[in-house]
Amino acid sequence: MAAGSFTAQVEKWVSETKERALAVRNESVERVIAVAQEPGPSRARTASAIKAGAGLGKTKKNGSRGVSKRAFGPIANSGGAGNLPVDSGFLRASLVVSIGEALPAITKPPKEGVAKTWDASTVQLKLEGADLSDTITAAYTAAYARRIEYGFKGKDKLGREYNQSGSRFVALAAQQWQRIVSEVAAEAQAGG
């Protein structure tokens, strides 16, 4: 075997290994974000969520619109399997993924009745051009995101009294990182 062909084989193996590592990292990031974004117990009343235009189903023959069973965005989700509390959907929709950039600015909720939905494909699109050495940041930009994550006890700037425990939806998702990476790596090794 010629020395040049051995070098070419090693270079090919290194290149393929980097591609696999990148694929495992990106898929793992997507899955952890999906865990964090999984709606959990609602803090909204169904009536107020419907009033905001959430989860409306198909128009019926009589002209009314029922509530869709598979509602996304600002619909109240009572008894969801995740840990992210859903009220208007703004917190969920405020997630921003960036590659090697500064943290995004905090945002205030839009006016009442404005649709607030999350599109998971934005994560995949953002990761598309990322290199293995790039830092990936996923941050909730809603002004009240920290309060929901960590809880809050006391008075806010408007003088409202709170005694709210944190839901830890981000921390609980992050704790699953190693398990998710192991699963994705095993799938990659199996040819999945």
Residue pairs with C-beta under 8 A, 6 or more apart in sequence:
18 132
20 188
21 132
22 130
22 131
22 132
23 188
24 181
24 184
24 185
24 188
25 132
25 181
26 124
26 127
26 130
27 184
28 177
28 180
28 181
28 184
29 123
29 127
29 136
29 138
30 120
30 123
30 124
30 127
31 180
31 184
32 173
32 174
32 176
32 177
32 180
33 95
33 97
33 120
33 123
33 138
33 173
34 120
35 82
35 172
35 173
35 176
35 180
36 82
36 83
36 84
36 95
36 138
36 169
36 170
36 172
36 173
36 174
37 82
37 84
37 92
37 95
37 118
37 120
38 80
38 81
38 82
38 83
38 84
39 77
39 80
39 82
39 84
39 86
39 92
40 77
40 80
40 81
40 82
40 83
40 84
40 85
40 86
40 167
40 169
41 77
41 78
41 79
41 80
41 85
42 49
42 76
42 77
42 78
42 80
42 85
42 86
42 87
43 85
43 86
43 87
44 74
44 76
44 86
44 87
44 88
45 76
46 67
46 75
46 76
46 78
48 76
49 55
49 74
49 75
49 76
49 87
49 88
50 56
50 67
50 75
52 74
52 88
52 112
52 113
53 74
53 113
53 115
54 71
54 73
54 74
54 75
54 76
54 88
54 89
55 67
55 68
55 71
55 72
55 73
55 74
55 75
56 65
56 66
56 67
56 68
57 65
57 66
57 67
57 68
57 69
58 65
58 66
58 68
59 65
60 66
67 75
68 75
71 77
72 117
72 118
73 89
73 92
73 93
73 115
73 116
73 117
73 118
74 86
74 87
74 88
74 89
74 90
74 115
74 116
74 117
75 86
75 89
76 86
76 87
77 86
80 86
82 169
83 167
83 168
83 169
83 172
83 173
84 91
84 92
84 167
84 169
85 91
85 148
85 167
85 169
86 92
88 109
88 116
89 116
89 117
89 118
90 109
90 110
90 116
90 142
91 140
91 142
91 144
91 145
91 148
92 116
92 118
93 116
93 117
93 118
94 107
94 140
94 141
94 142
94 145
95 118
95 138
95 139
95 140
95 141
96 104
96 138
96 139
96 140
96 141
97 122
97 123
97 126
97 127
97 136
97 137
97 138
98 104
98 126
98 136
98 137
98 139
99 126
99 127
99 129
99 130
99 134
99 135
99 136
99 137
100 134
100 135
101 137
103 137
103 139
104 139
104 141
105 141
106 141
106 142
106 143
107 141
107 142
107 143
108 143
109 116
109 142
109 143
110 116
123 138
127 136
130 136
140 149
140 170
142 148
147 162
147 164
147 166
148 166
148 167
148 169
149 166
149 167
149 168
149 169
149 170
149 171
150 166
150 168
151 164
151 165
151 166
152 162
152 164
153 162
153 163
153 164
154 161
154 162
155 161
155 162
156 162
